[in-house]
């Protein structure tokens, strides 16, 4: 679905604004539901809590048009 592709791009842009290593993060969107799976960690040199950052991202994404829900299934390192 074209709408899911646009939502995925928006999700990736939002995540890229944070100091997170998302090299092992899988982002998928099905019918407006965003699935974030894999492993996330803070970028070296930045004192961030990856879990707290992902919760902020979840809140932001839920307010965006086209996003019905956000499912986070992550390992935090």
N, C-alpha and C positions, 0 to 999 in steps of 0.2 A: 504494500500500500504506500502510495506517495506520501500520505500524511505521516505515517510511521517513520519514513525516511527523514522527513523534515524534523520530527520530534527528536529522532536520534542525533541529528546534527546539532540541535539546540542543546541536548543533554551533554554532548561532548564539549561544546563551547563552554557551558557552565562549569563542568568539571575541570577544564583546562585553566580556569581562573584561580584555582586553588593550588597550594604547595603540596601536591600529592603525587606519589609515584603510582601511576595507573597503567603501567606497562603490562600488568597481568590482570587487567580489568576487562570484562566482556560486557558490552552494552547492547541490549536488544530491546526492541519495541514491537509489541503485538497488540493491535487494536487499541492503541493509546495507553497500554500498560507498559511501563518502563521496568526492565529487569537489569539489575546491576549484580554481576556475579564475578567471583575471582578473589584476588588478593590486592589490598590497598595498603600503602604505607606512606609515612611522611617523607618529604624530600630531605635528604641530608643537608644539614645546615639551617633548617627551619624547624622551630619547635612547635609542631602542630600535632593535635590529637586527630588521627585519621577518622576515628569513629564519630567524633563530634562534627568534623567537617562534612562527612557523608550525611549526617542528620540535617545539617544546614542545607545541603544540596537537595535532600529529599523535600524539605519544606518549600524551598524555592520552586522545585519542579512541579509540585502538586498545585501550585498557583498558576502555572502556565497553561494557556489554551492548548487543547489536544492531548493533555496528559490526564488520564483517568485515575491512575494509581502508580505508585513506585514500590517495587519489591526489591529489597536489599538482602542479598545472600552473599556476604563477604567475610573474608578472613582479614583481620587487621594485624599488621606487624609494626 
